[in-house]
Amino acid sequence: MNHQQSLAVVLEESSLAQDVVTGTLAPSAFRRAVNAWITGGSARRLPSSSLLLVRVDGEQPADRATAAFNLRTVAELAGLCLHTHDIIGRVDSHTVGILLPSTPKLQAEQLSRRVRASISEGSRLAGAPMTASVGISSELLGQPWVDAAAAVAEAQAAGGDRTVVATPQVEELRRAA
């Protein structure tokens, strides 16, 4: 079974594991899909793959229904910006992940700006304004989950509503912390 077929199998199995909060892949299914892509061999992970973590900015609402509504809104609005071959799923209670299997860093940054604008404008029009920060691990080298998480944490620490691409400097800061 080649890499593309193994990813297809994971996604097919994952379709049964839809997240009830976001309507996207459940956290475990999304992680399996991303890990299948990462471990599928460097031939498929050319410098054109990116992992985005999109996290709602600000204090998390105390009530779970509002937090779930916010995350679903983020997932729906982010999903409007994606291609059919991109994979979106819930990562945790305030983060949505997006695997861009054929999107290099520059285009991932451009996409993240569209995602953030969609979230900002769409949520404002829905009467529940919010912003989001995006961390990008491009080329899926090293530790993409850790790198993207460090990048989104840096984006939020800098005031939110921004994108940070994981770089060696971000990784060094993570290690120093």
Protein Blocks (a to p, Z undefined) as FASTA:
>chain_A
ZZklmmmmmmmmmmmmccfklopacfklmmmmmmmmmmnojklmcckbccdddddedjdd
fblklmmmmmmmmmmmmmmmpcfkbccddfblmbccdddfkbcfklmmmmmmmmmmmmmm
mmmmnopacdddddddehiiajlklmmmmmmmmmmmnngjiacdddfklmmmmmmZZ
